[in-house]
Amino acid sequence: QLQLVESGGGSVQPGKSLRLSCAASGFTVAHLAIGWFRQAPGKEREGVSCISSGSTATTYSESVKGRFTMTRDDANNIVYLQMNSLNAGDTALYYCATRTIPDCDTSISLVGFGDWGPGTQVTVSS
């Protein structure tokens, strides 16, 4: 059974960086697209980034483009989200999820993402 566990969240000041990790176990995810999502209090869950199988394509939401970088280490079944220049708008619970197909869609919708981790909290505050 596939399990995903996020880590690396925390509380930081605006302008600082964090690197989130998503470790998969019980299943090799190399052939699947993986996404990062976030949900702030009172808001809907939104797509942040998605990386296709083989890292052939990576998609970012407009709100994080140029600040966040998503990578994958298929040898170790881990996906990362490097988050730079964090601001208060990035405060949320961050989730990783696997898609049932190898590709991402440009809108990073929740459609097709079946397995989710429990999330890791990111708080950006001065």
C-alpha positions in Angstrom: 0.0 0.0 0.0 1.4 3.4 -1.0 2.0 5.8 1.8 3.2 9.4 1.5 4.7 11.4 4.3 5.5 15.1 4.1 8.2 16.8 6.2 10.2 20.0 6.4 7.5 22.4 7.3 7.9 25.0 10.0 7.6 28.6 11.0 9.8 31.2 9.2 10.0 34.9 8.6 9.1 36.5 5.3 11.8 36.2 2.7 13.2 33.0 4.1 13.3 29.5 2.6 12.1 26.0 3.4 12.5 22.7 1.7 9.6 20.2 1.9 10.1 16.5 1.3 7.5 13.9 0.4 8.7 10.3 1.0 6.8 7.5 -0.6 6.8 3.9 0.7 5.2 0.7 -0.2 5.1 1.5 -3.9 7.5 2.9 -6.5 6.3 6.3 -7.8 8.8 6.8 -10.6 6.1 6.2 -13.2 3.6 8.6 -11.7 3.2 12.3 -11.7 3.4 13.9 -8.3 1.9 17.1 -7.1 2.2 19.5 -4.2 -1.0 21.2 -2.9 -1.7 23.5 -0.1 -4.7 24.6 1.9 -5.0 27.7 4.0 -7.6 28.1 6.8 -11.0 28.9 5.2 -9.8 28.3 1.7 -10.0 25.5 -0.8 -7.1 23.2 -1.5 -5.0 24.5 -4.4 -2.4 23.1 -6.6 1.1 24.4 -6.2 3.2 22.4 -8.5 3.3 19.1 -10.3 6.2 17.1 -11.8 5.7 14.4 -14.4 7.2 11.0 -14.5 10.9 11.2 -15.5 10.9 14.9 -14.6 10.1 15.7 -18.3 7.8 18.6 -17.2 7.2 20.6 -14.1 4.3 22.9 -13.7 3.8 25.7 -11.1 0.9 27.9 -10.1 1.3 31.6 -10.9 1.5 32.5 -7.2 4.7 30.4 -6.7 6.3 30.5 -10.1 9.9 31.7 -9.9 10.1 31.1 -6.2 9.4 27.4 -5.8 11.2 24.5 -7.4 10.0 21.0 -7.4 12.3 18.0 -8.0 12.1 14.3 -7.6 14.6 11.6 -6.6 13.2 8.4 -8.0 16.1 6.3 -6.7 14.9 7.1 -3.2 11.2 7.6 -3.9 11.3 11.2 -2.6 10.0 14.4 -4.0 11.1 17.9 -2.9 9.7 21.4 -2.9 12.2 24.1 -2.5 10.4 27.2 -1.4 12.3 30.6 -1.5 11.2 34.1 -0.8 8.3 33.0 1.3 5.6 35.4 2.2 2.5 35.3 4.4 0.4 34.2 1.5 2.3 30.9 1.5 1.1 30.0 4.9 -0.9 26.7 4.6 -0.9 23.0 5.2 1.1 21.5 2.3 0.3 18.1 0.9 1.9 15.8 -1.7 -0.1 13.5 -3.8 0.4 11.0 -6.6 -1.5 11.1 -9.8 -2.7 8.0 -11.5 -1.1 8.9 -14.8 2.5 10.0 -15.6 1.6 13.5 -16.7 0.6 16.8 -15.1 -2.1 19.1 -16.4 -1.3 22.8 -16.6 -4.0 23.8 -14.2 -2.7 21.5 -11.4 -6.2 20.5 -10.5 -7.0 17.9 -7.9 -8.4 15.6 -10.6 -6.6 12.3 -10.9 -4.7 12.5 -7.6 -5.5 9.5 -5.6 -3.1 9.0 -2.7 -2.3 11.9 -0.3 0.0 12.4 2.6 -1.2 13.9 5.9 0.4 17.3 5.2 3.1 19.5 6.8 2.4 23.0 8.1 4.2 26.0 6.7 3.7 29.3 8.6 5.3 32.5 7.3 5.1 35.4 9.8 7.2 38.2 11.1 
